[in-house]
Amino acid sequence: MKKNYPFYSILTAIPIALFALVAFTGGQPGQFSGSPGDGGSTCTNCHAPGANHGGTPALTNVPTAYAAGQTYNLNLAINGSSVSKFGFNITAETAGGTKVGSWTAGTGTRLRSDSNGLTHNSSGSASNNWNLSWTAPASDLGDVTFYYATIQANNANGNGGDQMVSGQSNAILTNEEAIISSFKLFPTHAVSDINIELAHSEDGELLIYNMSGQPVLRSKIGRQNQIDVSSLSTGVYISQVLVDDKISTQKFIKK
């Protein structure tokens, strides 16, 4: 009897392919946050890019500074998407790409295989909102940035037609850095002027950005300053104070 090896090979390959297509509904435990330490790898290693389902990821509750050993509860959400299956992969790193801190899995999440981040689990793939628990390192290791990659899946049991969006937080300062560069800004709703008072320095530099990240004002400042913002358009702005290469930020609204 003639043996049809190609036929049996195809039959064997079908369940393997199906497993590969649906396995990661329970999360992608690999290193796919898009961070430098993950080699820039994201969900597109498994999901074909190109679709646009309209969702925008947002990482919130990120502290401006961390204290050693303190636990922080972050939130990652994908808002405005037209699909109903979602996923993510997140990690925390220093500027050199070193993983820092520890993560605790919660509802809808599980640890990555390296334990240096979180991903969704099978129940979490039906949610577009995850609460994430990160504990800062036990000592000062420098600025920390959160990197994340998100997926909006069309639930078609395949790797096509999905959308990946990645992002990162602003660098989180250590408490020491935050103290050096901390400042007081008032009023937070300004018509013509804002006042800037440095808390622990006699001089620094002020940069103001619009919400598109474009610099609109730059000035050397002393301990007490009145800054003319009358020429700025109405909207929300980010004020950034630099002192000895340490940075603190605050928002204000120009009326």
N, C-alpha and C positions, 0 to 999 in steps of 0.2 A: 504494500500500500504506500502510495506517495505521501510523504509527510509535508504539510504546509506550514513551515516554520514562520514565515512572515505573518501568516494569519494569527498564529498563537502569540506572536510578539505583540501584535496590535491589541489583542484581547488583554494581554498582561499590562500593556501600557495604559489602557483606558482607566482602570481604577486608580493607578498611580497618579495620572494627570488630574483626575477628579479630586483626589486627596490634596494635591498641591494647590488646586484652585480654591478649595474651601477651608484649608487647614488654618489659615491665619484669621478667620472670623474670631478665633479665640485669642488673638493678639499676635504680634510679631516680636518674639523674644530676643531677636538679634539686635545689633547695634546700628539702628537706622534712624537716628534723630536728625541727621544732617550736620552734626557738630564736627569740629576739627578732629576731636578724638575718635569719632566714628568714621573718619575718612571722608566726610561729606556724604555718606550713603543715606538715602531716604527710602520712603515707601515705593519709589519708582523702580527699585530693584526687583519688585514683584508685580507692581501695578503699572500698566502701560499709561503714560501721561497723555494729556491732550484734552480731556473732557473739562467742561466748566459747569459745575452744578450750583454756582452762586454763593457758596458758603465762605465765611471769613473766620479763621481761627483767632482767638484772643486769649492770652495768658494773663490772668489778673491775680490780685493779692500778692504780688511780688514785692518784698520789702526793699526799701532803698538801701538798707544796710543790714548785715547779719551779725548776730552774737554767737560766739563759739558754743556749740552744743544745743542751740535753741532750735525747736521744731517750728516750721512754718507751713501753713495750709494754703496751697495755691489752688487756682481753678483754671482749667483749660476747657473752652467751649468753642464749638463750631456753629456760628449763627447764620441764619438765612439760607440754608442749603435746601435744595429741592429733592434730595434723596433721604433714605431712612437708615442707612448703614454707615457706620463711622469707625474710625480707629485713630490711634496716635502712638508715638514713641517719643519719650522725653528723657533728657539727661542734664547734668550740671557739670560745668568744667571751669577751670581757671583759664587764663589767657594762653597758657601753653598747651591746652588740650588735656590736662590731667583731670580725671574724674574726682569729684569732691562731694563730701556729705554722704548721707544714707537716705534711702527711700523706704516707705512703708506702704504696702498695698492696701487698698480699701475697696469699697463697693465699686464694681465694674472695672477694676484694675488688677494687674499682677506685675511682679518684678520681671525685668528683663533677665535673660540668661546669665548676664554678667553681674546682676544685682546692682548695677550702677544706673538704674533708671526704671521707668515704669512703661507699661503698655496696657492696652485694653484687654479684658478677658471676653469670653463668649457672651455674657450678659451685657457687658459694657459696649459691645459693638452695636447694640440697639439704642445707645444713648449718644447724644452730641455734647454731653457736659460731664466732666470728671473732676472730682476733688482729689488733690494730690498732696501727699504729706512728705516733706523733705526736711531732714535734720542737718543743720550746718555742721561743718567739721569741728573737731574738738579744739582746734587751735586756728590762729589766723593764717590762712593760706593765700591771701590776696583776693582780688576781685573775682567774683563768680558770675557766670552767665548761664542761663537756662536755654537749651536748644531743643526744639521740638519739630516733628514732622507729623502732619495729619492727613487722613485719607477720607474722602467722601466716595462711597462705593455704590454702584448701581444695583447691587444685589443680584447680578445675573450669573453667579457661579463661574465667573471668568475673571481674567485680569485686565480686560479692556473696558473702556467707558468709565473709568474712575478718575478722580481728581486728587492730586496731592498738593498741599500747601504747607510750606515750612516757615519757621520763624525763630526768633530769639528775643530774649528779654534784654533790657539795658543791663549793663554790668552792675552787680550788687556790691556795694562797698563793704569793707570791714567797719566795725564800729569806730575804730581809731580814725580811719579816713573820713567817716561821716562827721565826726566831731571837729576835725581840722577845718573842713570846708563848709560846715553848717552855716546857714544864714536865715535871717528873718525877712520876709517880703510882705509889704502891705501898701495899699489895700489890694486884696485879691481880685476885686472888680474895679478896674481903673478907667478913668476918663482921659486924663492927660499925663499923670505921673505915677510912678511906683517908687516906693522907698525900700532900699536894700541895706540891711545892717549885718555886717559880719560878726559872728559870735566869738571866734577865737583867732582872728588874724587882723592885721592892720592894713593889708592890701590883697588884692586878688584881681581876677578878670571875670567880667560878666558877658555871657553870650545869650542871646534870645533867639529862639527858633519858632517858626510857625508849625502847624500840625503836619505839614508836608515834609518837615525836617530841614527846611531851608533857613539859613541864618539871616536874620533881619536887623540885628543890632549887636554891636560888640564894643565894649568899653572897659578901660581900666577903672577899678573902684578901690575906695578906701573903706574904713570901718563903717562910716555912715554916708549914704548916697541917696540923692533924688534923681531919678532917671526919667527923662522926657520920652513918653511913648505916644504922644499925640499924633504922630505921623503914621502909626500902625493902623491897619484896617481892623474893623470889628472882628473879634474871634478869640479863640483860645491860643495861648502861647506858653512855651516852656522856657523858663529862665534857668540858666546853668552857671554856677559859680565855680571857678577853678582857683584853688589855693595850693601851691606847691605840688602840682600835678594831681591833686585830689579833687573830686567833683561831687557837688550836690545839686539837686534839681528841685524846682517847684513850678507849679503852673499858676497862671493868672489869666483873667479874662479882660480883654480890652473892649470897652463899651463904645 
